[in-house]
Amino acid sequence: MANNFNLEFEKPIVELEKKIEELSMLALDGLDIAADVSALEGRVEQMRADIFSGLSRWQTAQVARHINRPFTLDYINHMFTDFTELHGDRNFGDDHAIVGGLARFNDQPVMVIGHQKGRDTKEKVYRNFGMPNPEGYRKALRLMQMAEQFKLPVITFVDTPGAYPGIGAEERGQAEAIARNLREMASLRTPIIVCITGEGGSGGALAIAVGDRILMLEHSVYAVISPEGCAAILWSDGTKGEQAAEALKPTAQDIIKLGVIDEIVKEPIGGAHRDHEATARNMKEAIARNLAELSKLSEEELVEGRYNKFRAMTRCLE
């Protein structure tokens, strides 16, 4: 996957890659510089590994939002076959920020649902920047209930800054739609695997994230609010996102210690935006392994285990 958008902390890598390109052009003129190019390529790989193994929480949030990071439809293309998209909530309309439908995963019929962002301006507007309206969550619920009816596992992909906060969304019952999804997913009598692949923002993420297994990509984030939003509330200064990110502790490495997620899925060195295929391959292996385990459980065991899982996240402090 070509990377046309480099983050600030990636600049040393970009500079070396430019030097490699320049040397490669000289090689076309007959100069024997293969050893020099190979040495620089090794240096780039080592530098990339060093940088991405020591990202700060704020840097991780930037990677999670990278414009070239794979979105739900990218995962569907790489991991599923026979995908048939289903539209509409049968109440108001079709929300393009949520995509979902029937597919086959390793030849097993499943229901796949996820947030969908856009890359260019036109697609971003069409997908509402990955921020669903209530009809998006009601569409997701309709598909999950269909999956339960036909005894299909549900696989969700979470990547949203949050639910859309517009007046129309509130008038159409945004909070109710999210709350209903939380309740219904908690008691859904079919396996649910949740994959947090980018931003897991507040209730907008949680509305499709109540599952039996919660998988999270290595450089994703999951929090009750964005760092900038948190900073705006705490210090009335949205520019203090870096400070807020340290306070929120939204990374996979932080979240797994709280028992909120079950597994961290490795990304290629340099982040998922550099290699969609390898990222999807890692995620597919994790989903397949967890789905095989869940398939051995009865419906009653699934619901009870899911209930106990989320109850165990509660802490009472005196």
N, C-alpha and C positions, 0 to 999 in steps of 0.2 A: 504494500500500500504506500503510494507516494506521500511524503510528508511536506505539505506546502505551508505549514504553520509551525514555527519553532518557538518553544517557550524560552524565557529569558535565561534559565539555568542550562539550556541546551546549546547556548552560543559557542562555547569552546569546542563542542563536537562539530558544529556546523562549519566552523573555521577550518578544522582539520579535514572535513569532507571536501571542502572547496579546494584545498591543497591537493588532495588525491585526484580530484577532477582535472586540475591543471597539469599534474604529472602524467595523468593518463593521456591527455592531449599531446604531450611531448613524446610519449611512447609511440604515437601514431606516425611521428616523423622519423622513426627508426632508432631512437635512443633506447638503450638497454637499462631501464629503471624499474624493472619488475620487483627487484628486492626492496627498493625504496618504497614503492607503492604498498607492497605486502606488509612492511614494517609499520607504515602509517595506518593501514587498515587494522592491524592488530592493536595499535595504540588507541584507535577510535573505539573499538569494541571494549577494551579495558576501561577507557574513560567513561563510556556509557554505563558499563556495569557498576563502576564506582559511584557515579552520580545517582543512578536509580536505586542503589542499595541504601542510600543515605538521605532520601528525600525528607524534607520537613513536612509537617502536616499541611501547611499552606501550599507547598509545591505539589503534594499529592492531590489536593483539591483541583489544582490547575490541570494536572494530567487527567483527572477524572472528567474534566469538561472539554478535553481536547476535541477540536472540530472533526478530526479524522478518526476518532475513536469509533469502533464498530457499534452500530445501533441495532435495535431488535431485528429489523429486516435483513441486516447483514448476517446476524446469527442464524436466522431462518434459512437464508440461502446456503450457508456453509454446513449447517447441522441437520437440517430436516429435508424431507422429500414430500412431494404431493401436497404442498401447502395450498389450502383454499381459504382465502380471507373472507371473513364474515363481517357484515357491516350493521351499524345502527343499534339503538337501545330499545326500539319498538315503543318509544315514548315521545322523544323530541327530535333526535337527529343522529347523525354519524359524526363522532369526534375523531379527527385524524391524528390526534396526539396519542391515541391508543390504537394499536393494531392487534388483530387476533384472528385465529381460525383453526381449522382442522389440519393436521399434518401427520406425517409418520416420522418417528424417531427410532432409528435402527429397525425399521419396518414395523414398529409398534404404533398403532393409532394413538394420538395424543391431542390435547388442546393446548395451543401455545398463544400467550398473550403478553404484550409488553408496551412500554412507552416508546414512542418514535420521535426523534428530533430531526432537524434538517441541517444540511450543510451550506447551501447557498441561500441567499435572501428569500427567494421565492418559496423554497421548500420550508425554510424556518417559519415563515408566515403561515403556510399551509398546515404545518404540524403544530402551530401555536407554540413554538419553541419547546415542545415536549411537555407542556403544561396542560393537563386534561381539564375539561369542563365536566360537570356532573354526568352528562350523557356518556362520556368516555368510561367512567367507572360503572355506570349502569350497563353499558355494552359489555364490559369485562365480566360483570356479574352474570349477565345473561349467558355468556359463553361458558362460564364456570358451572352454572347450573345445568347447562346442556351436557357438559362433560360428566357431571355426576350422574345424570340420567342414563348416559350410555357407558358408564363405568370407564371413562378415559382419564388417565393421569393429566394433571394440569401443570404446565411449565410456564413460569412468568419471568420476564426480563425487566428489571427496574432501572430506570435512568431518567430522572426528572428533577428539576430544581424545586418542584412542588406543584400542588394543584393550582389551577388558574384562579387568581383572586379577584376577578372582575365582578362588576355589579350584576351582570346577567347570570353569571355562574352562581352567585349567592342567591339570587332570586329563584333560580331553578333548583336550589337545594344542594349546594356543594357539600356542606357539612353532613347532611343526612345521607347522601350517596356514599361518602367515605365511611361513615359509621356503619351503614348497612353492610358494606363489603367486609368490614372487619368482623362483624357478627356472623355473616353467612360463611365466610372462608373458615372461620374457627370450627364450624360444624359440618363442613363439606365432606361427604363420605367417599372421597377418592384421594389418591396421593397428590400432594402439591409440593413442587420443588420451585424455590424462588432463587433467581440469579440476580444479584446486584452487580451491574456491569459498568456503571458510571457514577452519576449522582443519585443518592438515595435521599430525597428531600422531604422530610416531615410526613404529614398524613397523605400527601400526594403520592409518596412512595409506598407507605404502609398499606394503602388501600388495595394493592395487589401483592402484598408481601407477607401475608399470614400463611405460613406453610409448614410442612413437616421437616423440610431441610432448607436451610438458608445458606446459599453459596455466595461468596463475594470475591470479585476479582481483586488482585493484589493492590492495585493503585486506584481503587474506587473509594468513595466516601459515603457515609450513612449517618444522618444526624437530624435532629428535630428542626433545624433551621440552617440556612446557609451561613458561612462565616461573616459575610457582609451584613446580612440581616441581623445576625446576633450582635455585631458591633454597633449597628445603628440603634438597637434597643438598649444595649448596656451603656454605651458611651456616646450615643447620639452622633456617631461618626462612622459611616459605612466604609471609610478607607482603612479602618483598623482590622480588616479581615484576617490578616496574618496573625495578629494577637488573639483574635476570637477563635481561629482554627486551633491554636494551641490549647485554649480553654475547653473547646468542644470535644476534642479528641475523636474525630470522626473517621479515622482510617480503619482499614480492615484489621490491622495489628492491634488497635485499641479496642475495637468492637468485639473481637473474638474473646477477649479477656472478660467481658461482661456476660458472655453466654448468649448474646443476641444473634450471632451467626454461628454456623456449624463448621464451616470450612473456608479456608482462603485458597482461591484458585490462582496459580502462578500465571504471570503474564510474560511474554517474550521480553528479553532485555531491551530496555528503551520504551516499554509501554505497549499496550494493546494497539495503539494507533499506528505502530510501525509494522505490524504483521497480523492482519485480521484472521488469516487462515490458521496460524499457530494458536492464537487466542481461542478461536472457536474449537479447535482440536482439544485443547486443555479443558475447556468448559464442557465439551461433549463427554469426555471421559469421566469427569466428576458427576455429571447428571446421570450417566448410564449406571455408574456404580451405586449411587444413592437410590435411583429408581428400582434397581434390582433388590435392594434391601427393603424398600417400602412395599414392594409388590408381595412380599411374604407375609405382610400384616393384614389382619382382618379390618373391615370398616370400623368396627368398634375400637380396635387398638389404635388405628390412625387418629380418630377423633380424640380419644382420651390422651394419647401421646402429645398431640398438638396443643390441647388445652393445658396440660401440665407444663409443656415447654414454655408457653407464654406466661403462665402464672409464676413460673420460677424466676422470671426476669424482674418481678416486683421486689422492692426493698422497702422495709418499714424502718425508719430512723427515728429514734427518740431524742 
